[in-house]
Amino acid sequence: MGRIWAVATNTIRQALRMKVAAIFIVLLLVLLPVLGFTATGDGTLKGRLQTSISYGLSLTGLLLSLLTIIVSIYSITSDIEHRQIYTVVTKPIRRYQLILGKLLGVIVLDIALLTLFAGIIYGVVVLMPRFVKASEEELAQIDNEFFTARASLVPPPVDVSKEVEDLYRKLQANDQLEAAYPNSSREEILKYLTSRLRLEKRAAAVGQVLIWEFRNVRPSDPNHQSLFIRFKYDVSVTPPDEQVYGDWRIGDLRGLQSGAPVDTPVWRAPRKDPVRKFREIEVPASAVAKDGYLAVGFMNPPLNSTVVLFPVEDGLEVLYKADTFLGNYVRAALLILFRLVFLACLGVMAAGFLSFPVAILFCLVVFVTGSTSSGIIESFGYMSRNVNLVYKYTIESVIQLLPQFDKFNPTHFLVPARLIGWGLIGRAVLVMVCLKASLLLILALIIFSFRELAKVVV
């Protein structure tokens, strides 16, 4: 272990002497505070905080990712190109110890820099409300909607499989399948019908009531916290002012349905909101029954004169505080660290058989593809079936081998104050570190152990 640590400390010194490392570090030291206090967002205090943490973590993650790639590759390729490796391999140190030492040095440097810059961002975000003239209402809003970690509950999908099969057989019996869904397979038609029928279950005609039931709702402090019902309206006919009325009931609605008395209060919230925009209703967490039951009811009043729909994917969800902002922020930093560990292993592996510029290009392609994997997969969904078949067995298979960084993007959780659960952390460790990074490290050890470093000329 002493030999590995000696290589690691030498790698850290070598990295800190690099001009690109110095530039990246100075940039972050200067830009992070400036971005934090100059970000405006939508003009509100909450918008400024969201913009600050989004830009700050995104910039930190990007520059540290690039720095990790450059240092991990340069630390090996420069030793080979400048023949310093000859001096090292003549020492009592094995090749696998050299690779592990290089990797350990890069990871230790990443941990130190990530801790420094994450601490700067956290300090800026926490101190910003003290330097901004904010009302009591704005301070209460950021406490409930930013400086928190809210768990999300969405309505379970409605089982419409029997109705879908019946509708499919009806269309088939009437010879309407080809006319309604030309050049579509049975699976594609069933998928479309399922989506359509599920949306119909979330549509309220004028005077109709929709009720969503949630179980196992466990706020951390029901007596002093709030629940947030986050929703987005859609309509069949857009009103002239693009707003619709809604009469909401939130609480234990089992008593209203069965007539039995309940101890939990039911909160009513009549309101008017714009269509196709996210809005939130705040109610006390005491609306949750003691057994964790919560119901959300919506009535479409006659004032609307249109059908109100709630999109299946993001139409409605219940948010409640499940952890602190600091705990959530630490887990967000861990997600960035797992990405850096993977990139360090990737860089060490590429440096084992490629020259410096080629290895850099290879790692950048992997990094960019992994950061945009969801968009790539989604874009192919709009192409023809023949193209999709070719894509499925070629490009998609390659993308699945990558860690798909965009699925573990911490800003997607911190900006809307969503909880980063330990389950997500466990999946990130398993996918990025235990499986894919470990595989790259094994390949790096194998490749470097068989690499010819010099030729003997007689």
C-alpha beads as a LAMMPS data file, in Angstrom:
LAMMPS data file: protein, C-alpha beads

458 atoms
457 bonds

1 atom types
1 bond types

-500.0 500.0 xlo xhi
-500.0 500.0 ylo yhi
-500.0 500.0 zlo zhi

Masses

1 110.0

Atoms # bond

1 1 1 0.000 0.000 0.000
2 1 1 2.938 2.313 0.670
3 1 1 4.084 2.056 -2.950
4 1 1 0.597 2.784 -4.251
5 1 1 0.270 5.825 -2.004
6 1 1 3.709 7.090 -3.098
7 1 1 2.573 6.975 -6.736
8 1 1 -0.694 8.675 -5.748
9 1 1 1.026 11.596 -4.003
10 1 1 3.374 12.033 -6.965
11 1 1 0.344 12.060 -9.307
12 1 1 -1.331 14.779 -7.218
13 1 1 1.812 16.934 -7.326
14 1 1 2.094 16.393 -11.060
15 1 1 -1.553 17.392 -11.571
16 1 1 -1.232 20.565 -9.495
17 1 1 1.757 21.628 -11.602
18 1 1 -0.305 21.387 -14.784
19 1 1 -1.389 24.722 -16.225
20 1 1 -4.823 23.423 -17.215
21 1 1 -5.481 22.321 -13.621
22 1 1 -4.481 25.733 -12.322
23 1 1 -6.737 27.444 -14.861
24 1 1 -9.738 25.268 -13.987
25 1 1 -9.233 25.782 -10.243
26 1 1 -8.884 29.557 -10.555
27 1 1 -11.915 29.718 -12.850
28 1 1 -14.078 27.884 -10.343
29 1 1 -12.774 29.914 -7.400
30 1 1 -13.704 33.124 -9.214
31 1 1 -16.838 32.126 -11.132
32 1 1 -18.730 30.240 -8.430
33 1 1 -19.162 33.214 -6.053
34 1 1 -19.786 35.571 -8.978
35 1 1 -22.427 33.285 -10.497
36 1 1 -24.044 32.835 -7.114
37 1 1 -24.560 36.514 -6.381
38 1 1 -25.283 37.673 -9.953
39 1 1 -27.772 34.961 -10.969
40 1 1 -31.277 36.384 -11.329
41 1 1 -33.404 33.449 -12.453
42 1 1 -37.034 34.539 -12.706
43 1 1 -36.405 37.545 -10.454
44 1 1 -37.620 35.927 -7.238
45 1 1 -35.385 34.802 -4.379
46 1 1 -36.311 31.187 -5.063
47 1 1 -35.441 31.612 -8.746
48 1 1 -32.060 33.138 -7.878
49 1 1 -31.232 30.261 -5.548
50 1 1 -32.294 27.661 -8.106
51 1 1 -30.255 29.307 -10.860
52 1 1 -27.227 29.677 -8.605
53 1 1 -27.121 26.053 -7.509
54 1 1 -27.925 24.782 -11.004
55 1 1 -25.188 26.785 -12.739
56 1 1 -22.715 26.251 -9.918
57 1 1 -23.001 22.468 -9.725
58 1 1 -23.210 22.104 -13.508
59 1 1 -20.051 24.161 -14.030
60 1 1 -18.242 22.328 -11.222
61 1 1 -19.258 18.922 -12.561
62 1 1 -18.233 19.826 -16.116
63 1 1 -14.810 21.288 -15.303
64 1 1 -13.934 18.572 -12.805
65 1 1 -14.972 15.929 -15.336
66 1 1 -12.697 17.460 -17.971
67 1 1 -9.896 17.826 -15.436
68 1 1 -10.276 14.182 -14.365
69 1 1 -10.019 12.995 -17.960
70 1 1 -6.968 15.143 -18.690
71 1 1 -5.065 14.304 -15.489
72 1 1 -5.774 10.556 -15.567
73 1 1 -4.564 10.314 -19.159
74 1 1 -1.652 12.736 -18.928
75 1 1 -0.215 11.159 -15.774
76 1 1 0.374 7.916 -17.676
77 1 1 1.035 9.023 -21.271
78 1 1 3.508 11.746 -20.222
79 1 1 5.558 9.238 -18.228
80 1 1 5.719 7.012 -21.292
81 1 1 6.424 9.776 -23.816
82 1 1 9.132 11.373 -21.640
83 1 1 10.517 7.912 -20.748
84 1 1 10.115 8.534 -17.045
85 1 1 8.328 5.194 -16.901
86 1 1 11.674 3.460 -17.386
87 1 1 12.886 4.782 -14.057
88 1 1 9.677 3.774 -12.331
89 1 1 9.456 0.191 -13.612
90 1 1 13.051 -0.479 -12.597
91 1 1 12.043 0.195 -9.006
92 1 1 10.512 -2.579 -6.837
93 1 1 6.985 -1.702 -7.936
94 1 1 4.644 -3.759 -10.054
95 1 1 2.664 -2.391 -12.954
96 1 1 -0.697 -2.910 -11.264
97 1 1 0.560 -0.851 -8.295
98 1 1 1.520 1.934 -10.669
99 1 1 -1.965 1.996 -12.243
100 1 1 -3.731 1.841 -8.873
101 1 1 -1.503 4.619 -7.574
102 1 1 -2.279 6.863 -10.551
103 1 1 -6.000 6.189 -10.153
104 1 1 -5.922 6.790 -6.398
105 1 1 -4.117 10.101 -6.886
106 1 1 -6.719 11.336 -9.353
107 1 1 -9.617 10.280 -7.098
108 1 1 -8.083 11.913 -4.001
109 1 1 -7.565 15.128 -5.982
110 1 1 -11.196 14.963 -7.172
111 1 1 -12.475 14.492 -3.624
112 1 1 -10.482 17.478 -2.362
113 1 1 -11.529 19.805 -5.206
114 1 1 -15.155 18.669 -5.150
115 1 1 -15.325 19.246 -1.390
116 1 1 -13.846 22.736 -1.822
117 1 1 -16.105 23.868 -4.652
118 1 1 -19.250 22.196 -3.292
119 1 1 -18.577 24.000 -0.017
120 1 1 -18.294 27.328 -1.843
121 1 1 -21.601 26.765 -3.647
122 1 1 -23.306 25.735 -0.420
123 1 1 -21.989 28.807 1.399
124 1 1 -23.136 31.143 -1.372
125 1 1 -26.616 29.623 -1.485
126 1 1 -27.075 29.656 2.295
127 1 1 -25.799 33.219 2.695
128 1 1 -27.645 34.709 -0.291
129 1 1 -30.978 35.315 1.535
130 1 1 -29.103 37.480 4.071
131 1 1 -27.857 39.832 1.346
132 1 1 -31.168 40.070 -0.513
133 1 1 -34.103 42.106 0.673
134 1 1 -36.770 39.439 0.895
135 1 1 -40.199 39.492 2.459
136 1 1 -41.316 37.061 5.125
137 1 1 -43.443 35.355 2.507
138 1 1 -40.412 34.772 0.241
139 1 1 -38.339 33.443 3.135
140 1 1 -41.101 31.028 4.057
141 1 1 -41.357 29.974 0.412
142 1 1 -37.674 29.094 0.072
143 1 1 -37.783 27.177 3.347
144 1 1 -40.650 25.061 2.016
145 1 1 -39.684 24.841 -1.647
146 1 1 -35.871 25.086 -1.789
147 1 1 -34.084 24.529 1.544
148 1 1 -35.632 21.121 1.947
149 1 1 -35.668 17.645 0.432
150 1 1 -39.142 16.649 -0.641
151 1 1 -40.218 13.127 -1.404
152 1 1 -42.543 12.685 -4.349
153 1 1 -45.583 10.450 -4.646
154 1 1 -47.387 10.067 -7.958
155 1 1 -50.718 8.300 -8.509
156 1 1 -50.237 4.632 -9.424
157 1 1 -50.990 3.845 -13.075
158 1 1 -54.540 2.722 -13.704
159 1 1 -54.890 -0.837 -14.953
160 1 1 -56.652 -0.529 -18.303
161 1 1 -55.326 -3.739 -19.867
162 1 1 -58.784 -5.360 -20.189
163 1 1 -60.303 -2.219 -21.718
164 1 1 -57.373 -1.947 -24.132
165 1 1 -57.774 -5.546 -25.294
166 1 1 -61.528 -5.066 -25.746
167 1 1 -61.012 -1.881 -27.759
168 1 1 -58.321 -3.533 -29.883
169 1 1 -60.582 -6.473 -30.722
170 1 1 -63.426 -4.092 -31.547
171 1 1 -61.265 -2.097 -33.967
172 1 1 -59.967 -5.327 -35.482
173 1 1 -63.479 -6.723 -35.967
174 1 1 -64.545 -3.535 -37.746
175 1 1 -61.405 -3.458 -39.930
176 1 1 -60.425 -0.063 -38.515
177 1 1 -56.907 -0.862 -37.307
178 1 1 -55.108 -0.144 -40.571
179 1 1 -57.056 3.069 -41.163
180 1 1 -56.558 4.380 -37.626
181 1 1 -52.972 3.164 -37.133
182 1 1 -51.295 2.616 -40.511
183 1 1 -48.000 0.688 -40.596
184 1 1 -48.122 0.067 -36.831
185 1 1 -47.453 -3.226 -35.078
186 1 1 -49.798 -4.729 -32.527
187 1 1 -47.465 -3.703 -29.677
188 1 1 -47.383 -0.094 -30.886
189 1 1 -51.160 0.063 -31.165
190 1 1 -51.668 -1.414 -27.705
191 1 1 -49.174 1.059 -26.275
192 1 1 -51.017 3.991 -27.851
193 1 1 -54.422 2.738 -26.700
194 1 1 -53.103 2.252 -23.161
195 1 1 -51.786 5.810 -23.078
196 1 1 -55.068 7.171 -24.438
197 1 1 -57.302 5.296 -21.992
198 1 1 -55.108 6.233 -19.027
199 1 1 -55.366 9.877 -20.016
200 1 1 -59.145 9.533 -20.214
201 1 1 -59.129 8.277 -16.618
202 1 1 -57.429 11.549 -15.646
203 1 1 -59.901 13.795 -17.465
204 1 1 -62.741 15.565 -15.658
205 1 1 -65.781 16.735 -17.572
206 1 1 -67.717 19.741 -16.269
207 1 1 -69.110 18.813 -12.856
208 1 1 -67.070 15.591 -12.641
209 1 1 -64.875 14.704 -9.668
210 1 1 -61.471 12.980 -9.794
211 1 1 -59.935 11.424 -6.683
212 1 1 -56.345 10.232 -6.272
213 1 1 -55.430 8.124 -3.251
214 1 1 -51.960 7.865 -1.734
215 1 1 -50.732 5.520 0.964
216 1 1 -47.597 5.433 3.103
217 1 1 -47.298 9.229 3.142
218 1 1 -44.880 9.846 6.017
219 1 1 -43.898 13.504 6.587
220 1 1 -40.959 13.844 8.978
221 1 1 -42.927 16.292 11.209
222 1 1 -46.684 16.262 10.486
223 1 1 -47.494 18.928 13.097
224 1 1 -45.130 21.632 11.807
225 1 1 -44.705 20.935 8.107
226 1 1 -46.646 21.369 4.901
227 1 1 -47.684 19.187 2.014
228 1 1 -47.556 20.410 -1.561
229 1 1 -49.880 19.213 -4.303
230 1 1 -48.034 19.907 -7.544
231 1 1 -50.199 19.797 -10.651
232 1 1 -50.490 20.926 -14.240
233 1 1 -53.749 21.444 -16.085
234 1 1 -54.482 20.688 -19.700
235 1 1 -57.820 21.349 -21.373
236 1 1 -59.761 20.233 -24.422
237 1 1 -60.672 23.846 -25.291
238 1 1 -58.362 26.623 -24.115
239 1 1 -60.259 29.464 -22.364
240 1 1 -59.692 33.037 -23.624
241 1 1 -57.650 33.961 -20.528
242 1 1 -55.909 30.544 -20.543
243 1 1 -56.987 29.874 -16.954
244 1 1 -59.378 27.384 -15.412
245 1 1 -61.104 27.050 -12.066
246 1 1 -60.618 24.118 -9.739
247 1 1 -62.281 23.058 -6.511
248 1 1 -59.845 20.895 -4.516
249 1 1 -60.366 18.692 -1.441
250 1 1 -57.256 17.374 0.328
251 1 1 -57.196 15.051 3.333
252 1 1 -58.868 11.830 4.443
253 1 1 -61.786 11.652 2.016
254 1 1 -62.821 8.166 3.105
255 1 1 -65.346 9.722 5.441
256 1 1 -66.969 11.676 2.617
257 1 1 -67.205 8.526 0.518
258 1 1 -68.487 6.154 3.213
259 1 1 -70.158 8.562 5.622
260 1 1 -68.022 7.321 8.526
261 1 1 -66.498 9.976 10.816
262 1 1 -62.765 10.659 10.537
263 1 1 -60.382 12.583 12.794
264 1 1 -58.265 14.056 9.988
265 1 1 -59.423 17.465 8.673
266 1 1 -60.262 17.914 5.002
267 1 1 -58.841 21.043 3.426
268 1 1 -60.689 22.856 0.663
269 1 1 -58.833 24.954 -1.900
270 1 1 -60.934 26.685 -4.576
271 1 1 -58.600 28.445 -6.993
272 1 1 -57.962 29.618 -10.540
273 1 1 -54.748 28.648 -12.316
274 1 1 -53.216 28.955 -15.791
275 1 1 -53.248 25.917 -18.064
276 1 1 -50.109 23.960 -19.007
277 1 1 -48.057 25.465 -16.183
278 1 1 -46.997 23.848 -12.924
279 1 1 -48.661 25.118 -9.774
280 1 1 -48.544 23.998 -6.139
281 1 1 -51.145 23.903 -3.370
282 1 1 -49.794 24.076 0.179
283 1 1 -51.729 22.402 2.991
284 1 1 -50.644 21.372 6.522
285 1 1 -49.087 17.931 6.783
286 1 1 -51.731 17.114 9.387
287 1 1 -54.042 16.405 6.431
288 1 1 -52.385 12.961 6.276
289 1 1 -54.244 10.323 8.290
290 1 1 -52.429 8.460 11.045
291 1 1 -52.191 5.348 8.871
292 1 1 -50.426 7.324 6.099
293 1 1 -53.511 7.706 3.908
294 1 1 -54.061 10.858 1.858
295 1 1 -56.612 11.618 -0.819
296 1 1 -56.614 14.488 -3.309
297 1 1 -59.926 15.343 -4.930
298 1 1 -60.549 17.725 -7.831
299 1 1 -63.916 18.912 -9.156
300 1 1 -64.278 20.651 -12.495
301 1 1 -66.809 23.437 -11.740
302 1 1 -69.345 24.659 -14.345
303 1 1 -67.438 27.959 -14.645
304 1 1 -64.916 26.246 -16.906
305 1 1 -67.145 24.949 -19.746
306 1 1 -64.320 22.647 -20.834
307 1 1 -62.828 19.264 -19.988
308 1 1 -59.830 19.494 -17.646
309 1 1 -57.094 16.900 -18.045
310 1 1 -54.084 15.978 -15.929
311 1 1 -51.205 14.606 -18.065
312 1 1 -50.223 11.058 -17.155
313 1 1 -46.511 11.674 -16.647
314 1 1 -46.453 14.939 -14.686
315 1 1 -50.060 15.980 -14.162
316 1 1 -50.184 15.531 -10.390
317 1 1 -47.917 14.557 -7.504
318 1 1 -47.709 14.970 -3.742
319 1 1 -44.538 16.472 -2.258
320 1 1 -43.595 16.413 1.418
321 1 1 -40.431 17.085 3.398
322 1 1 -38.450 13.906 3.973
323 1 1 -34.935 15.216 4.780
324 1 1 -32.843 18.346 5.205
325 1 1 -31.280 20.415 2.444
326 1 1 -27.761 19.715 3.721
327 1 1 -28.261 15.956 3.659
328 1 1 -29.680 16.165 0.162
329 1 1 -26.795 18.388 -0.950
330 1 1 -24.195 15.932 0.340
331 1 1 -25.834 13.123 -1.626
332 1 1 -25.854 15.367 -4.714
333 1 1 -22.090 15.836 -4.340
334 1 1 -21.711 12.057 -4.088
335 1 1 -23.453 11.658 -7.445
336 1 1 -20.844 13.974 -8.996
337 1 1 -18.057 12.036 -7.280
338 1 1 -19.275 8.713 -8.684
339 1 1 -19.155 10.227 -12.164
340 1 1 -15.580 11.398 -11.591
341 1 1 -14.528 7.939 -10.386
342 1 1 -15.886 6.397 -13.585
343 1 1 -14.118 8.983 -15.751
344 1 1 -10.850 8.439 -13.862
345 1 1 -11.038 4.692 -14.573
346 1 1 -11.945 5.435 -18.193
347 1 1 -8.972 7.767 -18.592
348 1 1 -6.526 5.324 -17.032
349 1 1 -7.809 2.538 -19.278
350 1 1 -7.583 4.678 -22.444
351 1 1 -4.073 5.852 -21.559
352 1 1 -2.937 2.251 -21.410
353 1 1 -3.085 1.763 -25.191
354 1 1 -3.756 5.173 -26.805
355 1 1 -1.691 8.312 -27.245
356 1 1 -2.653 11.448 -25.322
357 1 1 -4.771 13.261 -27.975
358 1 1 -6.538 10.090 -29.128
359 1 1 -7.285 9.040 -25.557
360 1 1 -8.670 12.511 -24.776
361 1 1 -10.938 12.374 -27.833
362 1 1 -12.126 8.870 -26.950
363 1 1 -12.986 9.853 -23.363
364 1 1 -14.742 13.045 -24.460
365 1 1 -16.950 11.067 -26.847
366 1 1 -17.891 8.685 -24.035
367 1 1 -18.508 11.577 -21.639
368 1 1 -20.717 13.551 -24.040
369 1 1 -22.658 10.449 -25.076
370 1 1 -23.226 9.436 -21.466
371 1 1 -24.361 12.969 -20.592
372 1 1 -26.941 13.050 -23.403
373 1 1 -27.993 9.390 -23.503
374 1 1 -31.643 10.048 -22.655
375 1 1 -31.978 12.566 -25.478
376 1 1 -30.337 10.195 -27.936
377 1 1 -32.645 7.331 -26.963
378 1 1 -35.708 9.576 -27.152
379 1 1 -34.768 10.983 -30.572
380 1 1 -34.692 7.528 -32.133
381 1 1 -38.210 6.862 -30.870
382 1 1 -39.611 9.187 -33.544
383 1 1 -38.008 7.338 -36.440
384 1 1 -39.432 4.564 -38.555
385 1 1 -39.689 1.002 -37.290
386 1 1 -36.926 -0.275 -39.585
387 1 1 -34.516 2.395 -38.366
388 1 1 -35.476 1.604 -34.783
389 1 1 -34.668 -2.065 -35.244
390 1 1 -31.192 -1.225 -36.540
391 1 1 -30.698 1.284 -33.732
392 1 1 -31.917 -1.138 -31.059
393 1 1 -29.224 -3.696 -31.817
394 1 1 -26.376 -1.236 -32.451
395 1 1 -26.382 2.248 -30.912
396 1 1 -28.745 1.459 -28.041
397 1 1 -26.636 -1.518 -26.993
398 1 1 -23.553 0.696 -26.851
399 1 1 -25.378 3.418 -24.887
400 1 1 -26.580 0.866 -22.348
401 1 1 -22.942 0.082 -21.592
402 1 1 -22.362 3.701 -20.585
403 1 1 -23.324 4.980 -17.111
404 1 1 -25.897 7.471 -18.490
405 1 1 -24.856 10.460 -16.401
406 1 1 -28.016 12.437 -17.180
407 1 1 -30.111 9.987 -15.154
408 1 1 -28.040 10.866 -12.083
409 1 1 -27.826 14.623 -12.638
410 1 1 -27.940 16.218 -9.148
411 1 1 -29.415 19.512 -10.363
412 1 1 -32.546 17.664 -11.491
413 1 1 -33.177 16.990 -7.806
414 1 1 -31.805 20.049 -5.991
415 1 1 -33.484 22.704 -8.159
416 1 1 -37.060 21.440 -7.493
417 1 1 -36.018 20.361 -3.935
418 1 1 -36.552 16.656 -4.664
419 1 1 -35.190 14.028 -2.314
420 1 1 -32.115 12.143 -3.466
421 1 1 -32.827 8.879 -1.735
422 1 1 -30.271 6.361 -0.610
423 1 1 -31.808 3.954 -3.095
424 1 1 -30.704 6.235 -5.937
425 1 1 -27.253 6.546 -4.368
426 1 1 -27.055 2.759 -4.177
427 1 1 -27.997 2.377 -7.844
428 1 1 -25.410 4.995 -8.839
429 1 1 -22.693 3.193 -6.868
430 1 1 -23.695 -0.161 -8.340
431 1 1 -23.911 1.050 -11.945
432 1 1 -21.114 3.614 -12.171
433 1 1 -18.566 2.319 -9.676
434 1 1 -19.058 -1.358 -8.830
435 1 1 -19.916 -2.523 -12.353
436 1 1 -18.722 -0.177 -15.069
437 1 1 -15.818 1.632 -13.393
438 1 1 -14.521 -1.648 -11.948
439 1 1 -14.692 -3.258 -15.382
440 1 1 -12.690 -0.384 -16.864
441 1 1 -10.118 -0.695 -14.080
442 1 1 -9.719 -4.425 -14.724
443 1 1 -9.242 -3.705 -18.449
444 1 1 -6.686 -1.003 -17.608
445 1 1 -4.683 -3.429 -15.434
446 1 1 -4.753 -6.130 -18.111
447 1 1 -3.836 -3.780 -20.973
448 1 1 -1.000 -2.065 -19.115
449 1 1 0.447 -5.337 -17.819
450 1 1 0.909 -6.566 -21.407
451 1 1 1.942 -3.235 -22.914
452 1 1 5.437 -3.102 -24.364
453 1 1 7.111 -0.054 -22.836
454 1 1 10.475 -0.398 -24.554
455 1 1 12.315 -2.581 -27.073
456 1 1 15.710 -4.089 -26.587
457 1 1 17.897 -3.381 -29.613
458 1 1 21.060 -5.480 -30.016

Bonds

1 1 1 2
2 1 2 3
3 1 3 4
4 1 4 5
5 1 5 6
6 1 6 7
7 1 7 8
8 1 8 9
9 1 9 10
10 1 10 11
11 1 11 12
12 1 12 13
13 1 13 14
14 1 14 15
15 1 15 16
16 1 16 17
17 1 17 18
18 1 18 19
19 1 19 20
20 1 20 21
21 1 21 22
22 1 22 23
23 1 23 24
24 1 24 25
25 1 25 26
26 1 26 27
27 1 27 28
28 1 28 29
29 1 29 30
30 1 30 31
31 1 31 32
32 1 32 33
33 1 33 34
34 1 34 35
35 1 35 36
36 1 36 37
37 1 37 38
38 1 38 39
39 1 39 40
40 1 40 41
41 1 41 42
42 1 42 43
43 1 43 44
44 1 44 45
45 1 45 46
46 1 46 47
47 1 47 48
48 1 48 49
49 1 49 50
50 1 50 51
51 1 51 52
52 1 52 53
53 1 53 54
54 1 54 55
55 1 55 56
56 1 56 57
57 1 57 58
58 1 58 59
59 1 59 60
60 1 60 61
61 1 61 62
62 1 62 63
63 1 63 64
64 1 64 65
65 1 65 66
66 1 66 67
67 1 67 68
68 1 68 69
69 1 69 70
70 1 70 71
71 1 71 72
72 1 72 73
73 1 73 74
74 1 74 75
75 1 75 76
76 1 76 77
77 1 77 78
78 1 78 79
79 1 79 80
80 1 80 81
81 1 81 82
82 1 82 83
83 1 83 84
84 1 84 85
85 1 85 86
86 1 86 87
87 1 87 88
88 1 88 89
89 1 89 90
90 1 90 91
91 1 91 92
92 1 92 93
93 1 93 94
94 1 94 95
95 1 95 96
96 1 96 97
97 1 97 98
98 1 98 99
99 1 99 100
100 1 100 101
101 1 101 102
102 1 102 103
103 1 103 104
104 1 104 105
105 1 105 106
106 1 106 107
107 1 107 108
108 1 108 109
109 1 109 110
110 1 110 111
111 1 111 112
112 1 112 113
113 1 113 114
114 1 114 115
115 1 115 116
116 1 116 117
117 1 117 118
118 1 118 119
119 1 119 120
120 1 120 121
121 1 121 122
122 1 122 123
123 1 123 124
124 1 124 125
125 1 125 126
126 1 126 127
127 1 127 128
128 1 128 129
129 1 129 130
130 1 130 131
131 1 131 132
132 1 132 133
133 1 133 134
134 1 134 135
135 1 135 136
136 1 136 137
137 1 137 138
138 1 138 139
139 1 139 140
140 1 140 141
141 1 141 142
142 1 142 143
143 1 143 144
144 1 144 145
145 1 145 146
146 1 146 147
147 1 147 148
148 1 148 149
149 1 149 150
150 1 150 151
151 1 151 152
152 1 152 153
153 1 153 154
154 1 154 155
155 1 155 156
156 1 156 157
157 1 157 158
158 1 158 159
159 1 159 160
160 1 160 161
161 1 161 162
162 1 162 163
163 1 163 164
164 1 164 165
165 1 165 166
166 1 166 167
167 1 167 168
168 1 168 169
169 1 169 170
170 1 170 171
171 1 171 172
172 1 172 173
173 1 173 174
174 1 174 175
175 1 175 176
176 1 176 177
177 1 177 178
178 1 178 179
179 1 179 180
180 1 180 181
181 1 181 182
182 1 182 183
183 1 183 184
184 1 184 185
185 1 185 186
186 1 186 187
187 1 187 188
188 1 188 189
189 1 189 190
190 1 190 191
191 1 191 192
192 1 192 193
193 1 193 194
194 1 194 195
195 1 195 196
196 1 196 197
197 1 197 198
198 1 198 199
199 1 199 200
200 1 200 201
201 1 201 202
202 1 202 203
203 1 203 204
204 1 204 205
205 1 205 206
206 1 206 207
207 1 207 208
208 1 208 209
209 1 209 210
210 1 210 211
211 1 211 212
212 1 212 213
213 1 213 214
214 1 214 215
215 1 215 216
216 1 216 217
217 1 217 218
218 1 218 219
219 1 219 220
220 1 220 221
221 1 221 222
222 1 222 223
223 1 223 224
224 1 224 225
225 1 225 226
226 1 226 227
227 1 227 228
228 1 228 229
229 1 229 230
230 1 230 231
231 1 231 232
232 1 232 233
233 1 233 234
234 1 234 235
235 1 235 236
236 1 236 237
237 1 237 238
238 1 238 239
239 1 239 240
240 1 240 241
241 1 241 242
242 1 242 243
243 1 243 244
244 1 244 245
245 1 245 246
246 1 246 247
247 1 247 248
248 1 248 249
249 1 249 250
250 1 250 251
251 1 251 252
252 1 252 253
253 1 253 254
254 1 254 255
255 1 255 256
256 1 256 257
257 1 257 258
258 1 258 259
259 1 259 260
260 1 260 261
261 1 261 262
262 1 262 263
263 1 263 264
264 1 264 265
265 1 265 266
266 1 266 267
267 1 267 268
268 1 268 269
269 1 269 270
270 1 270 271
271 1 271 272
272 1 272 273
273 1 273 274
274 1 274 275
275 1 275 276
276 1 276 277
277 1 277 278
278 1 278 279
279 1 279 280
280 1 280 281
281 1 281 282
282 1 282 283
283 1 283 284
284 1 284 285
285 1 285 286
286 1 286 287
287 1 287 288
288 1 288 289
289 1 289 290
290 1 290 291
291 1 291 292
292 1 292 293
293 1 293 294
294 1 294 295
295 1 295 296
296 1 296 297
297 1 297 298
298 1 298 299
299 1 299 300
300 1 300 301
301 1 301 302
302 1 302 303
303 1 303 304
304 1 304 305
305 1 305 306
306 1 306 307
307 1 307 308
308 1 308 309
309 1 309 310
310 1 310 311
311 1 311 312
312 1 312 313
313 1 313 314
314 1 314 315
315 1 315 316
316 1 316 317
317 1 317 318
318 1 318 319
319 1 319 320
320 1 320 321
321 1 321 322
322 1 322 323
323 1 323 324
324 1 324 325
325 1 325 326
326 1 326 327
327 1 327 328
328 1 328 329
329 1 329 330
330 1 330 331
331 1 331 332
332 1 332 333
333 1 333 334
334 1 334 335
335 1 335 336
336 1 336 337
337 1 337 338
338 1 338 339
339 1 339 340
340 1 340 341
341 1 341 342
342 1 342 343
343 1 343 344
344 1 344 345
345 1 345 346
346 1 346 347
347 1 347 348
348 1 348 349
349 1 349 350
350 1 350 351
351 1 351 352
352 1 352 353
353 1 353 354
354 1 354 355
355 1 355 356
356 1 356 357
357 1 357 358
358 1 358 359
359 1 359 360
360 1 360 361
361 1 361 362
362 1 362 363
363 1 363 364
364 1 364 365
365 1 365 366
366 1 366 367
367 1 367 368
368 1 368 369
369 1 369 370
370 1 370 371
371 1 371 372
372 1 372 373
373 1 373 374
374 1 374 375
375 1 375 376
376 1 376 377
377 1 377 378
378 1 378 379
379 1 379 380
380 1 380 381
381 1 381 382
382 1 382 383
383 1 383 384
384 1 384 385
385 1 385 386
386 1 386 387
387 1 387 388
388 1 388 389
389 1 389 390
390 1 390 391
391 1 391 392
392 1 392 393
393 1 393 394
394 1 394 395
395 1 395 396
396 1 396 397
397 1 397 398
398 1 398 399
399 1 399 400
400 1 400 401
401 1 401 402
402 1 402 403
403 1 403 404
404 1 404 405
405 1 405 406
406 1 406 407
407 1 407 408
408 1 408 409
409 1 409 410
410 1 410 411
411 1 411 412
412 1 412 413
413 1 413 414
414 1 414 415
415 1 415 416
416 1 416 417
417 1 417 418
418 1 418 419
419 1 419 420
420 1 420 421
421 1 421 422
422 1 422 423
423 1 423 424
424 1 424 425
425 1 425 426
426 1 426 427
427 1 427 428
428 1 428 429
429 1 429 430
430 1 430 431
431 1 431 432
432 1 432 433
433 1 433 434
434 1 434 435
435 1 435 436
436 1 436 437
437 1 437 438
438 1 438 439
439 1 439 440
440 1 440 441
441 1 441 442
442 1 442 443
443 1 443 444
444 1 444 445
445 1 445 446
446 1 446 447
447 1 447 448
448 1 448 449
449 1 449 450
450 1 450 451
451 1 451 452
452 1 452 453
453 1 453 454
454 1 454 455
455 1 455 456
456 1 456 457
457 1 457 458
